[in-house]
Amino acid sequence: DPRGVYTCELENGKRSPPLQLHYRMCQNCIEVDAPTISGIVVADVVATVFLAVAVYCVIGQDKGRMSRASDRQNLIANEQLYQ
């Protein structure tokens, strides 16, 4: 526990004014180093690419099933009506 009152003592015997330190340590903290952070970033990029490819494949399959006839309009035979 690093809490307490600290002073510095110089070589000539003089002391600095006292410094009172209040320090709260985290009980549930996890240290994260650079390899862990880089692993998380790489995993996130891979998951995003995988999801993008999956969406592209699903959308590509739906386009193959649609018929071209759905793009055509049925026109009314009566020429007096505004179309």
C-alpha positions as CSV (number, residue, x, y, z in Angstrom):
1,D,0.0,0.0,0.0
2,P,1.9,3.1,-1.2
3,R,-0.3,5.6,0.9
4,G,1.5,7.6,3.5
5,V,3.6,10.7,4.2
6,Y,6.9,10.9,2.3
7,T,9.9,13.2,2.6
8,C,13.1,13.4,0.6
9,E,16.4,13.5,2.5
10,L,19.3,15.3,0.7
11,E,23.0,14.4,1.1
12,N,23.6,17.4,3.3
13,G,21.1,16.3,5.9
14,K,18.3,18.6,4.9
15,R,14.7,17.3,4.4
16,S,12.1,18.3,2.0
17,P,8.6,19.3,3.2
18,P,6.4,16.3,3.8
19,L,4.2,15.0,1.0
20,Q,1.1,13.1,1.9
21,L,0.2,10.6,-0.8
22,H,-3.3,9.1,-1.2
23,Y,-3.3,6.4,-3.8
24,R,-6.2,4.1,-4.7
25,M,-5.3,0.9,-6.5
26,C,-7.7,-0.8,-8.8
27,Q,-8.9,-4.1,-7.5
28,N,-10.4,-5.5,-10.7
29,C,-8.0,-4.0,-13.3
30,I,-6.4,-6.0,-16.1
31,E,-3.1,-5.0,-17.6
32,V,-3.2,-4.9,-21.4
33,D,0.1,-4.9,-23.2
34,A,0.8,-4.1,-26.9
35,P,0.5,-7.7,-28.2
36,T,-2.9,-8.1,-26.6
37,I,-4.2,-4.8,-28.1
38,S,-2.8,-5.7,-31.6
39,G,-4.4,-9.1,-31.4
40,I,-7.8,-7.5,-30.6
41,V,-7.4,-5.1,-33.5
42,V,-6.4,-7.9,-35.9
43,A,-9.3,-10.1,-34.8
44,D,-11.7,-7.1,-35.2
45,V,-10.5,-6.5,-38.8
46,V,-10.8,-10.2,-39.7
47,A,-14.3,-10.4,-38.3
48,T,-15.3,-7.3,-40.2
49,V,-13.9,-8.7,-43.5
50,F,-15.6,-12.0,-42.8
51,L,-19.0,-10.3,-42.2
52,A,-18.6,-8.1,-45.3
53,V,-17.9,-11.2,-47.5
54,A,-20.8,-13.1,-46.0
55,V,-23.2,-10.1,-46.7
56,Y,-21.8,-9.8,-50.2
57,C,-22.4,-13.6,-50.9
58,V,-26.0,-13.5,-49.5
59,I,-26.8,-10.4,-51.5
60,G,-25.2,-11.9,-54.6
61,Q,-27.4,-15.0,-54.3
62,D,-30.6,-12.9,-54.1
63,K,-29.8,-11.1,-57.3
64,G,-29.5,-14.4,-59.2
65,R,-33.0,-15.5,-58.2
66,M,-34.8,-12.3,-59.4
67,S,-36.3,-12.5,-62.9
68,R,-35.9,-9.8,-65.4
69,A,-39.7,-9.8,-66.0
70,S,-40.2,-7.9,-62.7
71,D,-38.6,-4.8,-64.3
72,R,-41.2,-4.6,-67.1
73,Q,-44.4,-2.7,-66.8
74,N,-47.7,-3.9,-68.1
75,L,-49.1,-1.1,-70.3
76,I,-52.8,-0.5,-70.6
77,A,-54.1,-1.2,-74.2
78,N,-56.4,1.8,-74.2
79,E,-54.4,4.7,-75.7
80,Q,-56.7,7.4,-74.2
81,L,-55.5,6.8,-70.7
82,Y,-52.4,8.6,-69.4
83,Q,-49.7,6.2,-68.5
